[in-house]
């Protein structure tokens, strides 16, 4: 440990990272002084002719906490008066700084200045009105703009930025709709699954697979399903709805935030739908020791617990680690149904130099249960079953099990010229097994009979991906610009085995099918094996030109290759027709900073996905979905409140359309198609998130979006909606308020709601046949919270979902399955502590 320099004043000092002894604490309170001394050796600033720059990362948030983190990371002694610093907000830092540069950035907008002392420490003082600001020295900050994307411990619903666009960027810098669900909101609302997390985000609809809520739903945005998921910026096809027996995601306890970009993301992901992409960003180790623990108990024997510990593993913190363990054991509102899952996550980081960091992590998650995924059928005339929300259509011996393993590594190097090179790799594997039976037909209204099906299977899915990027600033025509260049590749493959057979017609409310009956029926069958693999790779580049101080032009493109192969017992491996080579996905946008708080933008983005249908000239050209979006974004109250408004239109062309004039297309001489199909999605949305006043955090959004058919083989469908079961309008709201003083000080209150417009499922052909259209009227679901701050680090809270116990269908579908009730009123009591 280095020698502590003698403080130049008589003010009391409090070493950070140590316990404050009562006498010292009392003295500090009396004279109103607090200070920070690093746990690492103190740098002797006087001995350095020029202060060394180092990589520093301090989250935006409470200024006192920010100064503590800076002192620990940089080995600095910082003194201040509590009345000056208390209640102040810091924008945070993330980049390469000298101590002076770091302090300047942290104190930006606070009315405070850092004065360097002879012994090498710093004193924080308030700038007196009319007095010149004391300068540490003439400084050119070489760290990145004060955009710190880590949301943990900021206490805010307003994200300072996002990493979804290849590097830390503020939301205003991205000319497309981006939302971030921060760690604080995940904790406040007791959100433990990805499905629940996305459900509260703007413009998102979730189609739950029957009675398996949490991690198995289809996610929809702007009229299409989201099929592009990233993990720390690496694209993976092994996502929420992949794998037999139901998808399985890790517990949300391991993530720092959820980033959602709406609209085409071809520049980032390659092939996909023009709906959006989700980036899940995991927690990283810290140089200072800390952690948290939580235990929850709720309705229907729902138990959940987490432990999260992080800190340095050597004296200077160059080696650090983090471990997170989370588990849940629960029943459901319907019975008999249960589910058990757990997640273990470990990550290490090592700084080879102040500019080079290696990170490696491993995640294991398991999910087991008998909750079924098919939902419930309807009567053959389209009427809903007269069934309680507590009743399940199925048998109690259904079983599904998933085991997921994931390895990832990243190497980051920051050059002296601020360019950053980063390599990230990910490998994920899932093993799944299931045995289940369920109805596969509508129910006969005269005798409640339906056809039942049994199946037994297993599967192994693998995904591996890599992303290599180089980003940084450059000078051109006297202005500073930014660029990113990169390459990414992914392989996804699966190997699955299935035995399935029809059991026969059984009463839907009492099928009387035993496990032995199903196994006997399946044991005589030969398993069907299916194998598939797809490879995708591409080069991408994006440049942000500063046309002036207030106008930025963003241009970019990705060149992608895609191919797939499938396997059958009869033919072995064969190449799939859905391939693309050298496919270009362009991107462009303009951002105009109207004021320091408000920006206007417009952008163009597109994405492609290969077709598998044949026309008379061969495989159809890939589908292309492109979007034009215009909007405004704002950052208010020193970045504590974000707001956005967007108008968009998406068109997807080259959709397969049956060609009645031709026959004998493709290797099987089957039906012929043309690429004349066309759909359009247009709408607008708005969102606010953050703190408009002290002690209040809120998020609110409204989306109006509709997708219609512009051209199709069936001309009667032109002008109709693409997905009637998706709401045209959705709105979300959540507010969380901490009572700061008075007899109720320490009390926390939360109130939220989710609303959607009417939806329906069915066709005109069904109506003509006398089958009723399944309809769900507009509805609103209200959530509430009450909590109490037991100590500065420990709180207890009660979350109530569906406060007024609204009965509604969360999904409408076929007459045979998938129709699903929304969850009844439930409560979850959580005790959480931080250390």
ChimeraX attribute file (.defattr): number of C-alpha atoms within 10 A of each C-alpha:
attribute: neighborCount
match mode: 1-to-1
recipient: residues
	/A:1	9
	/A:2	10
	/A:3	9
	/A:4	14
	/A:5	14
	/A:6	10
	/A:7	17
	/A:8	12
	/A:9	10
	/A:10	6
	/A:11	17
	/A:12	17
	/A:13	21
	/A:14	21
	/A:15	18
	/A:16	20
	/A:17	16
	/A:18	9
	/A:19	9
	/A:20	13
	/A:21	9
	/A:22	9
	/A:23	9
	/A:24	13
	/A:25	17
	/A:26	12
	/A:27	14
	/A:28	20
	/A:29	14
	/A:30	9
	/A:31	12
	/A:32	16
	/A:33	19
	/A:34	22
	/A:35	24
	/A:36	25
	/A:37	25
	/A:38	23
	/A:39	22
	/A:40	19
	/A:41	17
	/A:42	21
	/A:43	20
	/A:44	17
	/A:45	18
	/A:46	13
	/A:47	9
	/A:48	9
	/A:49	7
	/A:50	9
	/A:51	16
	/A:52	11
	/A:53	20
	/A:54	19
	/A:55	21
	/A:56	21
	/A:57	23
	/A:58	26
	/A:59	26
	/A:60	30
	/A:61	24
	/A:62	20
	/A:63	21
	/A:64	21
	/A:65	19
	/A:66	23
	/A:67	27
	/A:68	22
	/A:69	24
	/A:70	27
	/A:71	23
	/A:72	24
	/A:73	23
	/A:74	23
	/A:75	22
	/A:76	26
	/A:77	29
	/A:78	27
	/A:79	25
	/A:80	23
	/A:81	19
	/A:82	16
	/A:83	12
	/A:84	17
	/A:85	22
	/A:86	13
	/A:87	13
	/A:88	16
	/A:89	24
	/A:90	27
	/A:91	25
	/A:92	30
	/A:93	28
	/A:94	22
	/A:95	23
	/A:96	24
	/A:97	24
	/A:98	21
	/A:99	21
	/A:100	21
	/A:101	21
	/A:102	28
	/A:103	23
	/A:104	19
	/A:105	20
	/A:106	26
	/A:107	22
	/A:108	16
	/A:109	13
	/A:110	17
	/A:111	15
	/A:112	19
	/A:113	21
	/A:114	23
	/A:115	18
	/A:116	18
	/A:117	16
	/A:118	13
	/A:119	15
	/A:120	19
	/A:121	25
	/A:122	24
	/A:123	17
	/A:124	19
	/A:125	17
	/A:126	16
	/A:127	15
	/A:128	10
	/A:129	8
	/A:130	6
	/A:131	7
	/A:132	8
	/A:133	14
	/A:134	12
	/A:135	13
	/A:136	15
	/A:137	9
	/A:138	8
	/A:139	11
	/A:140	9
	/A:141	16
	/A:142	16
	/A:143	21
	/A:144	18
	/A:145	15
	/A:146	25
	/A:147	24
	/A:148	24
	/A:149	28
	/A:150	27
	/A:151	27
	/A:152	18
	/A:153	15
	/A:154	24
	/A:155	18
	/A:156	24
	/A:157	27
	/A:158	27
	/A:159	28
	/A:160	30
	/A:161	24
	/A:162	28
	/A:163	19
	/A:164	27
	/A:165	20
	/A:166	18
	/A:167	18
	/A:168	21
	/A:169	20
	/A:170	20
	/A:171	25
	/A:172	26
	/A:173	22
	/A:174	22
	/A:175	28
	/A:176	28
	/A:177	26
	/A:178	23
	/A:179	24
	/A:180	26
	/A:181	22
	/A:182	25
	/A:183	25
	/A:184	20
	/A:185	24
	/A:186	21
	/A:187	15
	/A:188	18
	/A:189	23
	/A:190	21
	/A:191	19
	/A:192	21
	/A:193	19
	/A:194	20
	/A:195	22
	/A:196	19
	/A:197	20
	/A:198	21
	/A:199	17
	/A:200	23
	/A:201	22
	/A:202	27
	/A:203	27
	/A:204	23
	/A:205	27
	/A:206	20
	/A:207	23
	/A:208	26
	/A:209	24
	/A:210	24
	/A:211	26
	/A:212	23
	/A:213	19
	/A:214	20
	/A:215	23
	/A:216	27
	/A:217	22
	/A:218	16
	/A:219	21
	/A:220	20
	/A:221	21
	/A:222	30
	/A:223	28
	/A:224	19
	/A:225	19
	/A:226	22
	/A:227	22
	/A:228	25
	/A:229	21
	/A:230	20
	/A:231	20
	/A:232	21
	/A:233	22
	/A:234	24
	/A:235	28
	/A:236	24
	/A:237	22
	/A:238	26
	/A:239	19
	/A:240	21
	/A:241	19
	/A:242	15
	/A:243	23
	/A:244	22
	/A:245	23
	/A:246	22
	/A:247	22
	/A:248	28
	/A:249	23
	/A:250	26
	/A:251	26
	/A:252	23
	/A:253	27
	/A:254	25
	/A:255	21
	/A:256	22
	/A:257	27
	/A:258	25
	/A:259	24
	/A:260	23
	/A:261	20
	/A:262	21
	/A:263	31
	/A:264	33
	/A:265	28
	/A:266	31
	/A:267	25
	/A:268	25
	/A:269	27
	/A:270	30
	/A:271	29
	/A:272	23
	/A:273	25
	/A:274	32
	/A:275	25
	/A:276	27
	/A:277	27
	/A:278	23
	/A:279	23
	/A:280	22
	/A:281	21
	/A:282	18
	/A:283	24
	/A:284	21
	/A:285	23
	/A:286	23
	/A:287	23
	/A:288	22
	/A:289	17
	/A:290	16
	/A:291	17
	/A:292	16
	/A:293	18
	/A:294	19
	/A:295	18
	/A:296	19
	/A:297	19
	/A:298	18
	/A:299	16
	/A:300	15
	/A:301	14
	/A:302	19
	/A:303	19
	/A:304	23
	/A:305	19
	/A:306	21
	/A:307	19
	/A:308	21
	/A:309	19
	/A:310	23
	/A:311	18
	/A:312	21
	/A:313	18
	/A:314	10
	/A:315	13
	/A:316	17
	/A:317	22
	/A:318	18
	/A:319	21
	/A:320	24
	/A:321	23
	/A:322	24
	/A:323	22
	/A:324	23
	/A:325	21
	/A:326	24
	/A:327	22
	/A:328	20
	/A:329	18
	/A:330	18
	/A:331	20
	/A:332	21
	/A:333	19
	/A:334	18
	/A:335	17
	/A:336	17
	/A:337	22
	/A:338	22
	/A:339	19
	/A:340	18
	/A:341	22
	/A:342	20
	/A:343	23
	/A:344	21
	/A:345	23
	/A:346	22
	/A:347	22
	/A:348	21
	/A:349	25
	/A:350	20
	/A:351	18
	/A:352	12
	/A:353	12
	/A:354	15
	/A:355	18
	/A:356	17
	/A:357	19
	/A:358	18
	/A:359	20
	/A:360	18
	/A:361	20
	/A:362	18
	/A:363	20
	/A:364	19
	/A:365	22
	/A:366	22
	/A:367	23
	/A:368	20
	/A:369	21
	/A:370	24
	/A:371	28
	/A:372	27
	/A:373	22
	/A:374	22
	/A:375	25
	/A:376	30
	/A:377	28
	/A:378	24
	/A:379	22
	/A:380	18
	/A:381	18
	/A:382	24
	/A:383	17
	/A:384	17
	/A:385	14
	/A:386	8
	/A:387	11
	/A:388	9
	/A:389	16
	/A:390	13
	/A:391	13
	/A:392	22
	/A:393	22
	/A:394	27
	/A:395	23
	/A:396	18
	/A:397	17
	/A:398	18
	/A:399	20
	/A:400	24
	/A:401	23
	/A:402	25
	/A:403	19
	/A:404	21
	/A:405	18
	/A:406	18
	/A:407	17
	/A:408	21
	/A:409	18
	/A:410	19
	/A:411	18
	/A:412	18
	/A:413	20
	/A:414	22
	/A:415	13
	/A:416	11
	/A:417	11
	/A:418	17
	/A:419	17
	/A:420	19
	/A:421	19
	/A:422	20
	/A:423	18
	/A:424	21
	/A:425	22
	/A:426	23
	/A:427	20
	/A:428	21
	/A:429	19
	/A:430	23
	/A:431	20
	/A:432	24
	/A:433	22
	/A:434	21
	/A:435	21
	/A:436	25
	/A:437	27
	/A:438	28
	/A:439	28
	/A:440	20
	/A:441	20
	/A:442	22
	/A:443	28
	/A:444	16
	/A:445	15
	/A:446	7
	/A:447	10
	/A:448	16
	/A:449	21
	/A:450	26
	/A:451	20
	/A:452	21
	/A:453	18
	/A:454	24
	/A:455	19
	/A:456	23
	/A:457	20
	/A:458	21
	/A:459	21
	/A:460	20
	/A:461	23
	/A:462	21
	/A:463	23
	/A:464	23
	/A:465	23
	/A:466	22
	/A:467	22
	/A:468	18
	/A:469	20
	/A:470	20
	/A:471	21
	/A:472	19
	/A:473	18
	/A:474	14
	/A:475	11
	/A:476	10
	/A:477	8
	/A:478	7
	/A:479	12
	/A:480	15
	/A:481	18
	/A:482	16
	/A:483	18
	/A:484	21
	/A:485	18
	/A:486	19
	/A:487	18
	/A:488	23
	/A:489	23
	/A:490	23
	/A:491	21
	/A:492	21
	/A:493	20
	/A:494	21
	/A:495	17
	/A:496	20
	/A:497	17
	/A:498	19
	/A:499	20
	/A:500	21
	/A:501	15
	/A:502	17
	/A:503	19
	/A:504	13
	/A:505	17
	/A:506	18
	/A:507	16
	/A:508	24
	/A:509	15
	/A:510	12
	/A:511	20
	/A:512	12
	/A:513	17
	/A:514	13
	/A:515	17
	/A:516	9
	/A:517	12
	/A:518	21
	/A:519	16
	/A:520	11
	/A:521	17
	/A:522	20
	/A:523	12
	/A:524	9
	/A:525	12
	/A:526	11
	/A:527	15
	/A:528	13
	/A:529	16
	/A:530	15
	/A:531	19
	/A:532	19
	/A:533	20
	/A:534	20
	/A:535	18
	/A:536	22
	/A:537	24
	/A:538	24
	/A:539	22
	/A:540	24
	/A:541	21
	/A:542	22
	/A:543	20
	/A:544	21
	/A:545	21
	/A:546	20
	/A:547	15
	/A:548	12
	/A:549	10
	/A:550	13
	/A:551	17
	/A:552	21
	/A:553	19
	/A:554	21
	/A:555	18
	/A:556	19
	/A:557	20
	/A:558	26
	/A:559	19
	/A:560	25
	/A:561	19
	/A:562	22
	/A:563	18
	/A:564	19
	/A:565	18
	/A:566	17
	/A:567	17
	/A:568	13
	/A:569	10
	/A:570	6
	/A:571	8
	/A:572	10
	/A:573	14
	/A:574	12
	/A:575	14
	/A:576	16
	/A:577	18
	/A:578	19
	/A:579	22
	/A:580	19
	/A:581	13
	/A:582	13
	/A:583	19
	/A:584	20
	/A:585	24
	/A:586	20
	/A:587	23
	/A:588	19
	/A:589	21
	/A:590	22
	/A:591	25
	/A:592	21
	/A:593	21
	/A:594	13
	/A:595	10
	/A:596	10
	/A:597	15
	/A:598	17
	/A:599	21
	/A:600	22
	/A:601	23
	/A:602	20
	/A:603	21
	/A:604	21
	/A:605	25
	/A:606	28
	/A:607	31
	/A:608	27
	/A:609	22
	/A:610	20
	/A:611	20
	/A:612	14
	/A:613	24
	/A:614	24
	/A:615	23
	/A:616	16
	/A:617	11
	/A:618	14
	/A:619	21
	/A:620	22
	/A:621	23
	/A:622	23
	/A:623	21
	/A:624	23
	/A:625	27
	/A:626	24
	/A:627	24
	/A:628	20
	/A:629	22
	/A:630	21
	/A:631	21
	/A:632	23
	/A:633	26
	/A:634	21
	/A:635	23
	/A:636	15
	/A:637	13
	/A:638	14
	/A:639	20
	/A:640	24
	/A:641	23
	/A:642	27
	/A:643	21
	/A:644	23
	/A:645	19
	/A:646	21
	/A:647	19
	/A:648	22
	/A:649	19
	/A:650	24
	/A:651	20
	/A:652	22
	/A:653	20
	/A:654	21
	/A:655	22
	/A:656	24
	/A:657	19
	/A:658	19
	/A:659	16
	/A:660	11
	/A:661	7
	/A:662	14
	/A:663	14
	/A:664	13
	/A:665	18
	/A:666	17
	/A:667	8
	/A:668	7
	/A:669	10
	/A:670	14
	/A:671	17
	/A:672	24
	/A:673	26
	/A:674	22
	/A:675	22
	/A:676	16
	/A:677	19
	/A:678	21
	/A:679	23
	/A:680	23
	/A:681	22
	/A:682	19
	/A:683	18
	/A:684	20
	/A:685	21
	/A:686	21
	/A:687	24
	/A:688	24
	/A:689	26
	/A:690	24
	/A:691	24
	/A:692	15
	/A:693	12
	/A:694	12
	/A:695	12
	/A:696	18
	/A:697	24
	/A:698	23
	/A:699	25
	/A:700	21
	/A:701	22
	/A:702	20
	/A:703	24
	/A:704	18
	/A:705	22
	/A:706	21
	/A:707	24
	/A:708	20
	/A:709	20
	/A:710	20
	/A:711	19
	/A:712	19
	/A:713	16
	/A:714	9
	/A:715	10
	/A:716	9
	/A:717	15
	/A:718	16
	/A:719	15
	/A:720	13
	/A:721	19
	/A:722	19
	/A:723	17
	/A:724	20
	/A:725	21
	/A:726	29
	/A:727	23
	/A:728	21
	/A:729	20
	/A:730	23
	/A:731	23
	/A:732	24
	/A:733	22
	/A:734	21
	/A:735	21
	/A:736	22
	/A:737	20
	/A:738	20
	/A:739	17
	/A:740	13
	/A:741	9
	/A:742	7
	/A:743	8
	/A:744	11
	/A:745	12
	/A:746	18
	/A:747	19
	/A:748	22
	/A:749	19
	/A:750	23
	/A:751	19
	/A:752	22
	/A:753	19
	/A:754	19
	/A:755	17
	/A:756	20
	/A:757	16
	/A:758	17
	/A:759	21
	/A:760	18
	/A:761	20
	/A:762	19
	/A:763	14
	/A:764	12
	/A:765	9
	/A:766	13
	/A:767	13
	/A:768	9
	/A:769	10
	/A:770	12
	/A:771	18
	/A:772	20
	/A:773	19
	/A:774	20
	/A:775	20
	/A:776	18
	/A:777	11
	/A:778	14
	/A:779	14
	/A:780	17
	/A:781	22
	/A:782	20
	/A:783	22
	/A:784	20
	/A:785	23
	/A:786	18
	/A:787	21
	/A:788	19
	/A:789	18
	/A:790	14
	/A:791	10
	/A:792	9
	/A:793	11
	/A:794	16
	/A:795	19
	/A:796	20
	/A:797	23
	/A:798	23
	/A:799	23
	/A:800	22
	/A:801	22
	/A:802	22
	/A:803	19
	/A:804	13
	/A:805	14
	/A:806	15
	/A:807	15
	/A:808	18
	/A:809	16
	/A:810	18
	/A:811	24
	/A:812	27
	/A:813	21
	/A:814	17
	/A:815	26
	/A:816	22
	/A:817	21
	/A:818	21
	/A:819	26
	/A:820	24
	/A:821	20
	/A:822	20
	/A:823	22
	/A:824	19
	/A:825	18
	/A:826	18
	/A:827	19
	/A:828	20
	/A:829	20
	/A:830	23
	/A:831	18
	/A:832	20
	/A:833	19
	/A:834	15
	/A:835	11
